[in-house]
Amino acid sequence: MDIRAYVQGERIGPRFERIGAKARDSIRQASMDAKDEIEERGRADISSAGNFGSRWTEGFHADVSEGGGHIRIAVKEDVPYWTVFEYGAVIRGRPLLWIPLSMDYGGSEDAQGVSAKDYPQPLFRVDKKDTGLPLLLSWEPGVRGSAKPVYFGKEEVTEPKKFHIRDIVRDVAKKFGQFFTEHFRSGR
């Protein structure tokens, strides 16, 4: 026996199929809205966190994928150690971290962004009793009094939380229903 149901002269099955297709499309569009907002707010958060340039902001992205009846939004950062700034971390040296001195403290512009082992001139270590910090100095051979502090050593540094990506994702997830409703009602 075949049973057919009608609503206002239209069969229910095809109507549910249209509503289902409309709902799936609305979910896809809502996912894209969520992705866009996560990227926009995440990049703004990274940019406002300090000295994080285009490598960081352009490296942050969200991707929407679909499969197995699910739509996923994956949040990624191309800089592999970004979680240090999302969670905060204690970074330990082996045995020391060699940190470039800033120009304000007599450091060398050549050391910025260069690890101590890759510094182009020979370095020698001096342990300063008054500060308790070991220093790596460079000098030009044959030039008297040319020793210049370039790096200072620390056993560990504590990097505080600077990014708020998880908070942004949670906030956008709470708005997902709003995104869906806007698309479903508009029929887009």
Secondary structure, 3 states (H helix, E strand, C coil): CCCCCEECCEEHHHHHHHHHHHHHHHHHHHHHHHHHHHHHHHHHHHHHCCCCCHHHHHHEEEEEEEECCEEEEEEEECCCCCHHHHHCEEEEEEEEEEEECCHHHCCCHHHCCCCHHHCCCCEEEEECCCCCCEEEEECCCCCCCCCEEEEEEEEEEEECCCCCHHHHHHHHHHCHHHHHHHHHHHCC
